[in-house]
Amino acid sequence: MLEAALEAIQNLFIPSRLALLALGVVMGLALGAIPGLGGIVGLSILLPFTFDMDPFTAFAVLIGLHSVVCTADTMPAVLFGIPGTAASQATILDGHPMAKRGEGGRALGAAYMASLMGGLFGAVVLALSVPVFRPLVLAFGAPEFFMLGMLGISMVAVLGGRRPLKGLIVGVIGLLVGAVGGDPQTGILRWTLEQPYLEDGIPLVPVSLGIFAIPEIADLVVKGTRIADVPKDATRGVTVGIRDAFRHWFLVLRCSAVGTWVGFIPGLGASVVDWFAYGHAAQSIKDARDTFGTGDVRGVIAPESANNAKEGGVLIPTIAFGVPGGAAMALLLGAFTIQGLIPGPDMLTRHLDVTYTIVWSIALANILGTGICLLFTNQIAKIATIRANLLAPLIIVVVVLAAFQATRYIGDLVVLVCFSILGWLMKRFAWPRPPLILAMVLSSIVERNLFISVNRYGVAWLGHPLVLVIALIIAVSMFYGFRMQGRGADEN
């Protein structure tokens, strides 16, 4: 393990890789500072440009981008009262009141340092989990990995929205989209419509760009106006906030643990992690009922330490079991596929150096991201004031070029347009989009392991102990999701 970790450091600390990691960090900060975009859009755009990279470089730039989005999304949350991403919603409750009374710099300083500490905590947990999960993963066979694939789809579908039935339907559609092309076992073509372009399946990149990037850009264009003016001297009092984070180190530690735990559970992630941490802080701090929501710096520290720590937690099931915890991790699974890597035992044995490269990338990205934010908060915050109709043409050009990089056929652009329309309709009518990408990515894993399980064990694999345990977890998660839906309907 130590040898692989040291080798990963050597692989990462090459000037060209460090430069690309820094580029990913800058992109992630810019995307986090613009409300409505975020890491999914960034990963969608960046993914096709990793085709010609080696695994160490590809994951350095992707992890660099993804790790710091939740650091920069604090800026619009504190300064404007608008969440940069879903993970910064709870930060508004105390961060924006602090900014209104002239303590915006203190709130940002506390948030940046809490994010750094949380991100490093998540990286340490990810590194320490490798020897723990290694024997467990090696004990898994095809039946267990099939069930894990189904678990990933079901949990994201059920826990990812208020209408679990819609999530399950979208998950099934994703499986069908992933099944287009040649059958991996028999070579028989399926649903290709006699189009040579579809014989190798529908590429992930134009689908993900169409489902996520274009609808968000379209919404920004429809709104048209800039968000707000940047307050003067936004960084005043930053050092006071940094000291606050160190002074409340135990709160940072607890909320980082909460964030890692939430990240580890597929289907939760960014949409709830800040509320889990905020709720924990509100319950565990004696005077929180009187001060939280009025501009208490502890109400900023709690969610910010958790939302960066979750990145380490969400990578554990993604790397060890091939079960992505959300749409961003589904795109990262796409990066594994592009690089010819299979999440699971190989990532904890033969490709352990790649795994540790991811760990070091998280740690370094958080350090770089925090440093850049502390130095350039005023400048980065101004990105959020650019009118969307000025940004949109540039972003759309990049998206089109990125989509065309998938296979370099005109079909890539057709797929982009079709799934852009589908993505906009899904967003417009409140249908969850992440299950489609997740199911599409997992479809080959699910199909391959189901085929192996049936051919090797017949129906006996259904009685394997781990299969039964995972099936029980799926049943409980679905029951929970539909029960929450019923409660929501009763309240309405």
Steps between C-alpha positions, in 0.01 A plus 500: 500500500771748603699423188196568279427825685858621453495400134177696456667813641784462251251451216299806599787738569599533135480862377258427215261307728516762772423767241194309376384437858532875565302567180227265624498683834459839331215364284332351805522830690354691206213253460428501873484880502233503227162398646325243287805322363723287724717190489276284282507751217877539538567127499271457198699759308841379615444124460553474122831686524643218715483244216866542411627542857655233718295399810711702745460822302133442418396445860721786624314753285153349558543468877659845509185649349249299700669541840481879518156581357360486854770744613412770247122458524526672838556838331154549346342335808661748741523814286173475305285255698483271196636140521778439249414128512259282697773442760505865612133546581542477877796740490262783401312480831788652698749606233278755326384669825869533592568668163207738551648625827846543351653165598505341155877464507486323836236259366707430188820448699329255733340319206826472304696361793218264601480379139875437493493308828196302389654417162821375663293296746316333211829426322643337814188287545520391136869408539440305823199318353709329232651230728162458674294445186764308306423154652125572488507590131713195417227283659243631253414304186283566196167454687600752766619756246175460306304574815723796582425643156129464566550656844666804347217550252222442752643718778569795273158463339317474831699731725584756231155655473153535644346279233679165518283339232622759251856427610458128442345561157792723403740233630338240273528740205869542581550122496332482160715785363809319627388179326503657152766339280650157485422240767835451682435124529356410160589799282137535383411862421222656709293810419755643258237599238746373240728795575873411511553784750291314763671163463752586774230646722401857580802695630477623858649844441237656268225343711633648825557840337149497358335388823683736735697780332267633232182521718689695769648738243155547345355592839774756558429657159126513570567689826728734308596743774808501718460375853624788712775753559807386693517673840806720544784348706342156497813355660509731802521294820607176329775433756244522782294230328807279457563523874132415561542175307801399708327606821205271419721213383291235674188618316696481173610146586148383586339654195777365275417153632132565426589612147716193435224271626235669285730483198560130556127422468406492128210728418546765767797728434491870419125551522484418873852499643493865606165457675621188683802690631302816578239295686771318696660831600165651597422200722844461659577867580325627812409853393443419133122555519557864590782581258475270196333669205592849619866504392683247721837409351455143625201471265743566215778272624274195542363460143822616333717241674248228415448574130872475422552193720229316309724478192727251673202299622321491164812364329516195729205308347586636154857365504453191717167372368426690179186646660490876433351718769361756257508638149852642539631160604320343203699731276814400687411138431489604136858623543596158638349341190685741270827408671427126477469462878232302683399620850518225760777256588736626228500853646605358837766265364651546151410868466551605861735777382212657304279483810758678710548756224132584547556532877795736459312698233214565744739625767706718266191640323349609832823673603531676163131591488501650848816697428359643176171591671679680782709701254243574229153497660404842362611410148338153496174634641473739202451196272154462650406851382564434128177493304405148399437596138868598474628180659263262323644517144849419622379214717283357220795502258708309756214256558457431127874446455506273806208295368663461159813362669310185605533311169556790256189404301209730414286259701654646818335833424167331422516319835589829673197676352260213575609459861511878549131512413435202726704656783314830472162323505605293802611814683187687395263228626703407810622158389830400667792493256787334695344147492516501118876559489563265792299219347662554161848473652406200713311317225805317365613404852151376589457306175847343505478385862144371456612292202796356695285432807232310307749301292717404795246450781160464331243627749710400801670841508175651627564322829850636559515673840640830370246501217219467754647776716527741205149404385372586848673838486339568160158406637543720809618798296207467261255463787650809665481700177137414429409559864652849487304563181180397678573732790565788261169437325315493835657831607397662172 
